[in-house]
Amino acid sequence: MTSPRAEKPVPPPQRRETPTGSRRWGIPVAAGAALALVGGVALWSNAGRADAAPDRTTGAHAAGFTTVAAGDIAERCTASDSDCEHPKTAALVKQIDPAFVLTMGDNQYDDARLKDFKRYYDTSWGAFKSKTHPAPGNHETYDPEGELAGYKSYFGSIAYPKGKSYYSFDQDNWHFIALDSNSLDQAQTDWLKADLAANSKKCVAAYWHHPLFSSGEHGNDPVGRPVWKLLQDAKAELVLNGHDHHYERFAPQDADGKADENGIVELLAGMGGANPYKIEEVQPNSEKRLTDTFGVVKLNFTDTGFSWELVGTDGKTKDRSPAYQCH
């Protein structure tokens, strides 16, 4: 399904030459095993694939804790419809049983009304509501009752722990920051500066809806550039996004799209259940892209690094990231 509303136009991405430079790696300790087929989940057609870089030997550290992440999730359908994907991606979350769940916006289509959250999202991903740390997407702003009204009513203090649509929390040696990219205004930027200054954890991950870099239909969205710069200055490791309905991972880069071993790794995971988008223009530093794929990202975090696997709704691992060390 698609929203009847047109997205805001995004200027076409500018192709840049990618400077050479080494990448920040961790030495793999153990290769992650593919998950078993989730009971009752149907197979789908083979995923489209385009590789910007050859496969490398990758692996995952033994996880200190595991999370699951995805964006663009609940179309207005239920498990009674065989083509409905968000119940299938929810089945993966149940199988993985992560410490918590991250969502990168457009949690509920098309207008994110409270009644739709209850009718659709709640029947699948709602099973993990108590351990979900959501971020809002543009579809959450379409609610006729007001921007983010249904989103706020459904998630409550989970999404607004301090009365704001952005917040942060800690797990072990990691600091996680959820931002609202619908309104990255001065107030939110000032909050982020203060939050980063107060952080005492070694490793930092942030997530919001609109990706600064994307090879998909929406392309690059510059709204995230100022916060990317703040995050890199604070030596953050990882940014997660949605919005474009495909999977894509990038090598470490700076806010201007230049390869930088001290830069941030971007993971775009907009394949939680919404209709897939095409790859339009491959961006510099893009290392792997998958479309026509539904699934979740299983992230493995340790006190010193991270890695992840993309798990499809057939239970198979579709991609593995390198193992990265925190700055």
C-alpha positions in Angstrom: 0.0 0.0 0.0 1.1 3.5 -0.5 0.1 6.7 1.2 -2.2 9.0 -0.8 0.0 11.9 0.3 3.0 12.9 -1.7 6.3 13.1 0.2 8.2 16.3 0.2 10.5 16.5 -2.8 14.1 15.8 -2.1 16.8 17.3 -4.3 18.5 14.6 -6.4 21.7 13.3 -4.7 24.9 14.7 -6.0 27.4 12.0 -7.1 30.8 12.5 -5.5 34.2 11.0 -5.9 34.9 8.7 -3.0 38.3 9.4 -1.5 40.4 6.4 -0.6 41.1 5.6 3.0 41.2 2.7 5.4 38.0 1.6 7.2 37.5 1.0 10.9 37.2 -2.8 11.5 37.1 -5.1 14.5 38.5 -8.6 14.2 35.6 -11.1 13.8 35.4 -13.5 16.7 32.7 -15.9 15.5 30.5 -16.0 12.5 26.8 -15.6 13.3 24.6 -18.6 12.5 21.5 -18.2 10.3 18.3 -18.4 12.2 16.0 -21.4 11.8 12.8 -20.9 9.7 10.2 -19.2 11.8 7.1 -21.4 12.0 4.2 -20.4 9.8 6.1 -17.8 7.9 5.7 -18.1 4.1 8.6 -17.7 1.7 8.7 -14.9 -0.8 10.4 -14.3 -4.1 14.1 -13.9 -4.3 15.3 -10.4 -3.2 16.7 -8.0 -5.7 20.3 -7.2 -5.0 23.0 -4.8 -6.1 26.5 -4.9 -4.6 28.7 -1.9 -4.6 31.6 -3.7 -3.0 32.7 -7.3 -3.0 31.8 -9.5 0.0 34.4 -9.6 2.7 35.0 -12.0 5.5 32.7 -10.7 8.3 31.5 -11.9 11.6 30.1 -10.8 14.9 31.5 -10.4 18.4 29.8 -12.5 21.1 26.9 -10.2 21.9 26.8 -8.4 25.2 23.2 -7.7 24.3 21.1 -8.0 21.2 18.5 -5.6 19.8 16.2 -5.7 16.7 15.7 -2.7 14.5 13.4 -1.8 11.5 11.4 1.1 10.1 8.4 1.4 7.9 6.4 -1.3 9.4 2.6 -1.7 9.7 0.6 -1.5 6.5 -3.2 -1.5 7.1 -3.5 -5.3 6.9 -3.4 -8.3 9.3 -2.1 -11.9 9.3 -5.4 -13.0 7.7 -4.0 -11.5 4.5 -1.2 -13.7 3.1 0.5 -10.7 1.5 0.7 -8.8 4.8 4.3 -8.6 5.9 4.4 -6.9 9.3 3.1 -10.0 11.1 5.9 -11.9 9.5 8.6 -9.5 10.6 7.0 -9.5 14.1 7.5 -13.3 14.1 11.2 -12.7 13.6 11.3 -10.3 16.6 9.6 -13.0 18.7 12.1 -15.6 17.5 15.1 -13.5 18.2 13.8 -12.2 21.6 16.0 -9.1 21.8 16.8 -7.0 24.9 14.8 -4.3 23.2 13.4 -3.1 19.9 14.2 0.1 17.9 11.8 1.4 15.3 12.9 4.1 12.8 9.6 5.7 12.0 6.5 5.2 9.8 5.5 2.6 12.4 1.8 2.7 11.2 0.4 3.6 7.8 -1.2 5.6 6.2 -2.0 8.4 8.7 -0.9 6.7 11.9 -4.2 7.2 13.6 -4.7 5.7 17.0 -7.4 3.4 15.7 -5.0 2.1 13.0 -2.2 1.5 15.6 -4.7 -0.6 17.6 -6.1 -2.4 14.6 -2.8 -3.2 12.8 0.5 -2.4 14.5 -0.7 -3.6 17.9 -1.7 -7.0 16.5 1.9 -7.7 15.4 4.7 -5.5 16.7 2.5 -4.5 19.6 3.6 -7.7 21.4 7.0 -6.0 22.0 5.5 -2.6 22.9 6.9 -2.6 26.5 10.5 -3.0 25.3 10.2 -0.8 22.1 12.0 2.5 21.8 10.3 4.1 18.8 11.1 7.1 16.7 8.4 8.9 14.6 8.3 9.1 10.8 6.6 11.4 8.4 3.5 9.3 8.3 3.0 9.9 12.0 2.6 13.6 11.2 -0.4 12.9 8.9 -2.8 12.1 11.6 -5.9 14.3 11.2 -6.1 14.7 15.0 -2.7 16.4 14.9 0.9 15.7 14.2 2.1 12.6 16.1 -1.3 12.4 18.0 -1.9 8.7 17.4 1.7 7.9 17.8 1.9 9.7 21.2 -1.4 8.2 22.3 -0.4 4.7 21.4 3.2 4.6 22.7 2.7 7.1 25.6 5.6 7.7 27.8 7.6 5.1 25.9 7.9 7.5 23.0 7.7 10.7 25.2 9.7 9.7 28.3 10.3 13.4 29.2 7.5 15.0 27.3 9.5 15.3 24.0 9.4 13.2 20.8 13.2 12.7 21.2 15.0 11.1 24.1 18.0 8.9 25.0 18.7 5.9 27.1 21.6 3.6 28.1 22.3 -0.1 27.9 25.6 -1.4 29.3 28.4 0.6 27.7 26.1 2.1 25.0 24.2 5.4 24.8 21.2 5.4 22.4 19.6 8.5 21.0 16.1 8.6 19.4 15.6 11.8 17.3 12.5 13.2 15.6 13.6 14.1 12.0 10.3 15.7 11.2 11.3 18.7 13.4 15.1 18.8 13.8 14.8 22.4 15.0 17.1 24.4 17.3 15.5 23.2 20.5 16.1 19.5 19.5 19.7 20.3 18.3 20.4 22.1 21.6 19.0 19.1 23.5 21.3 16.8 21.5 24.4 18.9 22.3 23.6 18.8 26.0 22.8 15.1 25.9 26.1 14.2 24.1 28.0 16.4 26.6 26.5 14.6 29.5 27.1 11.1 28.1 29.6 8.9 29.9 29.3 5.7 27.8 32.0 4.7 25.4 29.8 3.9 22.4 27.0 5.9 20.9 24.2 5.0 18.4 21.5 7.3 17.1 18.4 6.7 15.1 15.8 8.7 13.2 13.5 8.4 10.2 14.9 10.4 7.2 18.4 9.1 6.1 21.2 11.6 5.3 22.4 9.0 2.7 20.2 6.7 0.6 20.4 5.1 -2.8 16.6 4.7 -2.8 13.6 6.5 -4.2 13.7 9.4 -1.6 17.5 9.7 -1.9 19.6 11.8 0.4 17.8 14.0 3.0 20.0 16.9 4.3 17.8 17.4 7.4 20.2 15.0 9.3 23.5 16.7 8.3 23.7 19.1 11.4 23.0 16.3 13.9 25.4 13.9 12.0 28.2 16.5 12.5 27.4 16.8 16.2 27.4 13.0 16.5 30.7 12.6 14.8 32.3 15.3 16.9 31.1 13.2 19.9 32.7 10.1 18.3 29.4 8.3 17.7 29.6 4.9 15.9 26.2 4.2 14.3 23.2 5.8 12.8 20.0 3.9 11.9 17.3 5.2 9.5 14.2 4.2 7.6 12.0 6.2 5.1 13.3 4.5 2.0 11.8 1.0 1.9 14.9 -1.1 1.4 18.0 -2.3 3.2 21.4 -0.5 2.8 24.6 -0.3 4.7 27.4 2.2 4.3 31.1 2.3 5.1 32.1 4.9 7.7 31.8 8.5 6.4 31.5 12.1 7.4 28.5 14.4 7.1 29.5 15.4 3.6 29.6 11.8 2.3 33.4 11.5 2.3 34.8 8.1 3.4 36.3 8.5 6.8 37.6 5.7 9.1 36.6 7.9 12.0 33.2 8.6 10.6 29.8 7.1 11.3 28.3 3.9 10.0 24.8 4.3 8.5 22.3 1.4 8.5 19.1 2.0 6.5 16.5 -0.6 7.4 13.2 0.4 6.0 12.0 -3.1 5.3 9.7 -3.8 8.3 6.6 -4.4 6.3 5.8 -1.6 3.9 5.9 -1.9 0.1 9.4 -2.0 -1.3 11.1 0.9 -3.1 13.6 0.8 -5.9 17.3 1.5 -5.8 17.6 4.8 -7.9 21.1 6.1 -7.6 23.9 4.3 -5.8 25.6 6.6 -3.3 29.3 6.8 -2.6 30.3 4.5 0.3 27.2 2.3 -0.1 28.4 -1.2 0.5 25.3 -3.4 0.2 21.7 -2.8 -1.0 18.7 -5.1 -0.9 15.2 -4.4 -2.1 12.1 -6.6 -2.4 13.2 -7.9 1.0 11.2 -7.9 4.2 12.9 -8.6 7.5 14.6 -7.1 10.6 18.1 -6.2 11.6 19.5 -8.2 14.5 22.2 -6.0 16.1 24.9 -7.5 18.4 26.5 -5.0 20.8 29.5 -5.5 23.1 31.2 -3.1 25.4 33.7 -2.3 22.6 31.9 -2.7 19.3 29.0 -3.9 17.2 27.9 -5.9 14.2 24.6 -7.0 12.7 22.7 -9.4 10.5 19.7 -8.8 8.2 17.3 -11.6 8.8 14.6 -12.2 6.2 11.0 -13.4 6.8 12.1 -16.9 5.7 14.5 -17.0 8.6 17.6 -16.8 6.5 20.4 -14.3 6.9 20.5 -12.0 3.9 23.5 -9.9 4.9 26.1 -9.6 7.6 28.0 -6.4 8.5 31.7 -6.1 9.3 32.4 -6.1 13.0 33.2 -2.6 14.1 35.1 -1.2 17.1 33.9 1.8 19.0 35.9 5.0 18.6 
